[in-house]
Structure formats: structure tokens, C-alpha cells
Amino acid sequence: MTGLAPKSQDRVIAEIRANIVFETMVGSVLTAAAASGVLYFLIGIGARAASGQVSLGGAGAALFDAISFTFLFFLAGFAASLAIGIPLYRTLEKAKIRKLWPYVAAAFSVSLVILAIAGLLPSYEAPARLLFLAPGVGAALLFGRKMQRFWRAAAQADQTAPSVIRLH
């Protein structure tokens, strides 16, 4: 890569950073999907136990519901990471804004839109649907936790960047 011009090197570095961010987003979504699937299963079993309807078929139905929820959440999170997360990262990185709140706000908004499309928005009649917002926000919080060291390193690199890179 010694033959690349400085501007070309900057583009390559930006693409590498975007790939790292995408992998971090997908890893966070996968972790949040798995955790929410387990919780969805436990809530399903708990609801059946509270109503006195615990059976092998009920446990199988709860497991199938949890697997379906996990799969759908992962697909939605993956698509949101690709369609919204990476462009958001690029925009924020150009402005040198390395904060968590834009990602949490985006995850909350995407979760609301998906729930609206599915007809499952939280309401006074169904306040428990608020729990459907937790996996997206949780994935964003986990992403922010994983990105803290990258944001600190980028801020430090911005402060110590030399004013002249090449003289030829």
C-alpha cells in the first residue's frame, strides 16, 4: 500500500473502520437476540406456569416462540445495522461525534417502527409490549460499551495527529 496517495489511504482506513463497526454492531445484535430469546422463553414458561398450563407441548410452543422471536430480531437488527447503523456511524465519524445516544435513539426508533408495522405498539391495553423495545436498545448499549475503547483511541489519534504527513 506504499503506492497509495494519502487521500486513498484515508478512504481505505475509513472502510476498515466501518467494517469493524459493522462487525461490532452485528455481534451486539446477535448477543442481544440470544439474551432476549432466552428471556422470551422464560417469560413464556412463566406465563404458562402462572396459569397452570405447564406441559411438554406448552414448553415446546414457548421454545418455538422464543426461537422465532430471536430469529426475527436478529434479521431486523442485521438489516438495521446495515441500512441505518453504518450510515449513522459514517455521518457521526465525519463530525467526530463519538457518543452512544445517537445509536440508542436510532435503535429505539427502529424498534418502534418495526413494532408499528407488526401492529404491536405498546399501549395502555398492552403495556407489556414495552419489553419488545428492550432488545434493540440493549443491542445499542452493548455496541456502545464495545466501542468505547475505539472511540477513545480515535479521539487520542485526533489529538496527536501530525500536521504534516508527507513532504514529497
C-alpha positions in Angstrom: 0.0 0.0 0.0 3.0 2.3 -0.3 1.9 3.4 -3.7 -1.4 4.8 -2.4 -1.9 8.6 -2.1 -2.7 9.9 1.4 -6.4 10.5 0.4 -6.7 7.0 -0.9 -5.2 5.7 2.3 -7.7 7.7 4.3 -10.6 6.0 2.3 -9.1 2.6 2.9 -8.8 3.3 6.7 -12.3 4.6 6.8 -13.6 1.4 5.1 -11.7 -0.8 7.6 -13.1 1.2 10.5 -16.7 0.9 9.0 -16.2 -2.9 8.7 -15.1 -3.1 12.3 -18.1 -1.1 13.4 -20.4 -3.3 11.3 -19.0 -6.4 12.9 -19.3 -4.9 16.3 -23.0 -4.0 15.6 -23.8 -7.4 14.3 -22.1 -9.0 17.3 -24.1 -6.8 19.6 -27.3 -7.7 17.8 -26.5 -11.4 18.0 -25.8 -11.2 21.7 -29.0 -9.2 22.4 -31.0 -11.6 20.2 -29.8 -14.6 22.2 -30.4 -13.0 25.5 -33.8 -11.8 24.5 -34.7 -15.2 23.2 -33.8 -16.8 26.5 -35.8 -14.2 28.4 -38.7 -14.6 25.9 -38.6 -18.4 26.6 -38.5 -17.9 30.4 -41.4 -15.4 30.3 -43.4 -17.9 28.1 -42.8 -20.7 30.5 -43.5 -18.5 33.5 -46.8 -17.3 32.0 -47.8 -20.9 31.3 -46.8 -21.9 34.9 -48.8 -19.0 36.4 -51.9 -20.1 34.5 -51.4 -23.7 35.5 -50.9 -24.9 31.9 -47.4 -26.3 32.1 -46.9 -29.3 29.7 -44.4 -30.6 27.3 -46.4 -29.2 24.4 -46.5 -25.8 26.1 -42.8 -25.9 26.7 -42.3 -26.8 23.1 -44.5 -23.9 22.0 -42.7 -21.5 24.2 -39.4 -22.7 22.8 -40.6 -22.3 19.2 -41.9 -18.8 20.0 -38.6 -17.8 21.6 -36.6 -19.2 18.6 -38.9 -17.3 16.2 -38.6 -14.1 18.2 -34.8 -14.5 18.3 -34.5 -15.1 14.6 -36.8 -12.2 13.6 -35.0 -9.9 16.0 -31.6 -10.8 14.6 -32.8 -10.3 11.0 -34.3 -6.9 11.8 -31.2 -5.9 13.8 -28.8 -7.0 11.0 -30.8 -5.1 8.4 -31.0 -2.0 10.7 -27.2 -2.2 11.3 -26.6 -2.3 7.5 -29.2 0.3 6.5 -29.1 2.7 9.4 -26.2 1.9 11.7 -23.3 2.2 9.2 -24.5 5.4 7.5 -25.1 6.8 11.0 -21.6 5.8 12.0 -20.1 7.4 8.9 -22.0 10.7 9.5 -21.1 10.8 13.1 -17.5 9.9 12.5 -17.1 12.8 9.9 -18.4 15.2 12.6 -16.2 13.5 15.2 -19.2 12.7 17.4 -18.3 9.6 19.3 -21.3 9.3 21.7 -23.7 6.5 22.5 -27.0 8.4 22.5 -27.4 8.6 18.7 -27.2 4.8 18.4 -29.6 4.3 21.3 -32.1 6.8 19.7 -31.8 5.1 16.3 -32.3 1.6 17.9 -35.4 2.8 19.8 -36.8 4.5 16.7 -36.2 1.4 14.5 -37.8 -0.8 17.2 -40.9 1.4 17.3 -41.2 1.4 13.5 -40.9 -2.4 13.4 -43.5 -2.8 16.2 -45.8 -0.4 14.4 -45.5 -2.4 11.1 -46.2 -5.6 13.1 -49.2 -3.9 14.8 -47.6 -4.5 18.3 -47.1 -0.9 19.5 -47.2 -0.6 23.3 -50.4 0.9 24.6 -52.5 1.3 27.7 -54.2 -2.0 26.9 -50.9 -3.8 26.3 -48.1 -2.2 28.3 -46.1 -5.4 28.4 -45.2 -4.7 24.7 -42.7 -2.2 26.0 -40.5 -5.2 26.6 -40.2 -5.6 22.8 -38.2 -2.3 22.8 -35.6 -3.7 25.2 -33.6 -5.9 22.8 -32.9 -3.1 20.3 -31.9 -0.6 23.0 -29.9 -3.3 24.7 -28.0 -4.1 21.5 -27.2 -0.4 21.1 -26.0 -0.2 24.7 -23.8 -3.2 24.2 -22.5 -1.7 21.0 -21.6 1.5 22.8 -19.8 -0.5 25.5 -17.7 -2.3 22.9 -17.0 0.9 21.0 -15.7 2.9 24.0 -12.1 1.8 23.5 -12.2 2.6 19.8 -13.7 6.0 20.4 -11.1 6.8 23.0 -8.3 5.7 20.6 -9.8 7.7 17.8 -10.0 10.8 20.0 -6.5 10.3 21.1 -5.3 9.9 17.5 -7.1 13.1 16.5 -5.3 15.0 19.3 -1.9 13.7 18.4 -2.2 13.7 14.6 0.8 15.3 13.0 0.1 18.4 10.9 2.4 17.2 8.1 2.2 13.6 7.0 4.4 13.6 3.9 6.7 16.1 2.4 7.1 14.6 -1.1 
